[in-house]
Amino acid sequence: MNSFATQDSVTIPSHANGPIGSGHGGVSAGVFASAAGLSSAKVRFHAPIPLATPLGIVPDPRGATITCNEETIATVQPLSASLRVGQFGRLRAGDVASAEHRFLDHHEGEHIAPTCFACGNQRTDSNGLNLRPGTVQDTGLSATTWRPQSLGDVPDWMIWAALDCPSGFPVLAKLDRGLAAVTGELSVEILHRVPGNGDYQLIGRRTGRDGRKFATEAALIDGFGRALAVATATWIVVPSARLRPQDELATAV
């Protein structure tokens, strides 16, 4: 993915989509952060992310602005302090497996973004992460397993990608049919390296609501119950009509 960045531009490849025709929030945020020279950062989206299109990188003292034809797509800032998230621990394997079986149950199996890079259930390639975050019974958590196919350590952008959808499913699982949610802001703090041969859990929870904006948090947990990376996010509720790129992102994040 780093090969898609140059000194003054970055491109999200067409296969790294979230909603149809738009960049996946986690992939895009991670690539934008890396382009700004940051592994841990806060990324705020101001418009849907164009795919297969060179996007400008405008550095500033606090990070960078990502642009397309002079329109602001996203802003990147370093974290001012460590992310404050609740405690996460490793869940029982059976509980996570049951949660994965409940993936999409809340919408009777219908996915709002069926070809999503991280959790799409209708992808026809092997490039995606194949995550299946579902609700953990009798908790407010969503969870899924993750077994990266990376050689060596997992790259930062992929850690961002993995944390995005699991942070959103606690919101998606509670929405009425006809509604969806998109990533408005994503902050990730990478605490330790993530070996590519690990067996991990991605766990998320909802932490607050302000109108159609929902606050969430998530963690990447290793086999010893240690959080290797954590995230906080703001998810924006929108009509699910088809989640095309021209749909409103709700920039009042």
N, C-alpha and C positions, 0 to 999 in steps of 0.2 A: 504493500500500500504506500510505503514511503516513496516508491518510484513515481507516484502520481503527483508529487510535490516538486516544484522548482523554487528558486530563490524568491520569486514574486508572485507565484500562482500555485493553486492546488486544485485537483480535479477528483471528484467522487465518481468512481467508475459505475457504469450502468447496472452492474449486478449487485451493487451495495445499496439497494433501495429499501425503503420502509413502506410507506404508502406507494401505490403504483405511480411510477414516474418521478418520485421525489426521493432524495437521499435519506438513508436510515439515520435517525437522530444520533444514536450512539457512535456509529462509524464516523459520521460527519464531525461530530463534536471532538472525537479522539484525533482525527486527522487534522482538524483545525488547531487543536491544542498543540500537537506536534509541530505543525507549521509555524506556530508562534514560539517554539522552543520550550514548551512546557509539557511535562508528563501528567501533573495534577493541575487542575484549573477549573474555572467556571465558564461555561459556554451558554450564551443566550441566543436563541434563534429569533430572527425578526421577519423571516419569510421562508417559504419552502426552499429546500436545497436542490438546485439544478443538478442533474446527472450528466456525466460525460461532457462537462463544460468547464473550461478553465476559469477559476474564481480568483479574484485579486486578493492579495494579502497586504494590508496596510498596517505596518507596525505602529505602535504608539507606546508611550512610557509604561502603560499598564497592560500590555498584551498586544492585541491586534484586532482589526476589523476585517471581516471577510465580505467581499463585494462581488456583484455581478452587474455589469453595465451601470455602475455608479449607485446601484441599489444595495443597501446593507442587508446581507444575508444572515450574518451572525457576528457577535462580539465575543472575544476571548479575554479573560482576565485571570491572573494568577490568584490562587487562594490566599486570602488575607490571614487565615488561621486554619488549623485542622478542622475538618468537617465534624460537626456534632451530630452523631447518630446514636440511636439506641443500641443496646447490646444485642449482638447476634451470636448464635452458637450453631454448631452442626446439628441437623435434625436426623431423626431415625430414617434409615434408608427406605423402610416400608412406607413411612408417611410421605416422603418425597415422591416415591413411585405412585402412590395413590393420588397425590396432587397432580402429577403429570397425566394420569388417566382422566382427570377432570378438566384438563386443558380444553378450553372452548365450550365446556358444558353450559356456561352462563349464556351463550348465544346459540345454543343448540347446534354446535359444531361449525357455525359460520364465522370465518375469520375476517376481520375488518381490513387486513392487509395480507392476503393469502400468500404473497411471494416475498414477505418481509425477510431481509437478510438474516435476522437473528431467530425469528420464531415462525416464519411462514410455513404453512402446512402443505403448500402446493408448489414448492420450488422444484424445478426439474434439473438442477445442477447440484454439484457437491461443494459449492463455495460457501454456503450459509452455515450458521452455527447449530441449527437443528435443535433449538431450545424449545421446551414445552412447559412453560411456567403455569402452574395451576394452583388453586387454593388448597391450603393445608387445613384439613377439617378441624373445626372448633378453635381456630386461631384467626388472626387477622393477617396471616402471612400468605405470600405466594412463594413457590419454590420449584426449582428444577435442577437436574444434574447437568454438569458440563464437563466434557472430556475433550479438551482442545487437541487439534491435530497438528499443532505447531512443533517444529523441531527446535530444540533449545527453549529459551524462555519465550513466553507469549508476548508479542509486541504490545505496546501501550494502547494503540488504537483498538485492538481486538478486546482488551480488557474493558475499555469504554463501551464497545459494542455489546459485550456480554451483559453488562450491568443495566443497560437501558431498558429493554423490554421487561425483565423481571421487576424493575422498579415501577412499571406502569400497570401490570396486571392486577394489583390490588385495587386500582381504580376501575379498570375495564370490567372486572368481575362484578361490579356493583352498578354498572350503567344499564339503563333501559335499552331495549332494541331500538335501533335508529340513531343511537349516539355512539360516538367513538372518542378517543383522546389521543392527542399528539404531544410530543415532547416540546415544551416551551423553553425549558432551561435544564441543563444537566451539569452537575459538579461532580468530579471524581477525584479521589485521593488514592493514589497507589502507594500502599504501605510497604510491600515486599515484592520481590520478583515472583513471577508466576511460572513455574516449570511447565513445559508443554506436555509432559506425560502424566499430569495429575488427574485426580478424580475429584471434582469440585462440586459444591452446591452454590447456587445463586438464590438468594432469599431476599424478598422485598416486603415492605409494609407501607400502608398509608399513614400519614402523620397529621394531616390537616386539610381544611378546605376553606376557600374564600370564593364564593360564587361558583363559577365554572372552572376555577383553578384549584387543583389538588396538589398538595405537597406529599412527597413519598421519599423513602430511603431504601437502600439495598446494600448488600454485602456479598463479596466473593469469599467463600469459606473453604479452607483446605481440609484434608483428612484428619487433622489434629484439632479442628474447631477454631482455627486461627483466621481472622479476617485479613486477607491479603490486599484487598481494596474495598473501598466503601464509596457510596454515591448518595447524593440528594438530588431530587428532581422536582420540577413543576410540570404537571400535565394539564393540558387545556382541553376541555370537553367541546367537541364540535359535532355537527350532524355527520353521520357515517356515510351519507349518500354515495360515495365511492372514494372519498379521500384523495381526490385528484390534487395535483400540485397547486391549482388555482384556488383551492378551498382556503377559507380564512384560517390563518394560524393563530389568531388572537394575540396580537403583539403586546397587549397590556399585561405582560408578565411582571 
